Every structure is written in structure tokens, then in C-alpha cells.
Amino acid sequence: MQRPYPGCLILLIGEEPLHVVAAADPTAGICHVITAYRPGMEHFEPDFRTRRGGS
């Protein structure tokens, strides 16, 4: 069993953008949702894919 599981950040563009952080457990065939949040302009560029510089 591999832990931590391979993860990814999923971007959903709708009325408001949404980031979903997920991890895949290929052995069990399960995708675990770790967290979901609305990305803010203070942390991301207008494309919501590119993180702004700084902390």
C-alpha cells in the first residue's frame, strides 16, 4: 500500500472557481477528497491555475 496516495488539484470553473484537492488509492479504486475551497485572487492569478509569488 502506497501512502501518501498520489494527489492532484482539480479546478472547476463555473459561476465561481473551485479547487478540489484529491488523492487516488488505485488499489481500492477510490478517490479521496481531501479538501475543497474557493481560490482567492490574493493567492492566484486570474486564471486560478497560477499561484502568485510570495507566501
Residue pairs with C-beta under 8 A, 6 or more apart in sequence:
1 27
2 27
4 23
5 23
5 24
5 25
5 32
6 23
6 24
6 26
7 21
7 22
7 23
7 24
7 34
8 21
8 22
8 23
8 24
9 19
9 20
9 21
10 19
10 20
10 21
10 22
11 17
11 18
11 19
11 48
11 49
12 18
12 19
12 20
13 48
16 38
17 38
17 39
17 48
18 36
18 37
18 38
18 39
19 36
19 37
19 38
19 39
19 48
20 33
20 35
20 36
21 33
21 34
21 35
21 36
22 31
22 32
22 33
22 34
23 31
23 32
23 34
24 30
24 31
24 32
25 31
25 32
39 48
42 52
43 51
43 52
44 50
44 51
44 52
45 51
45 52
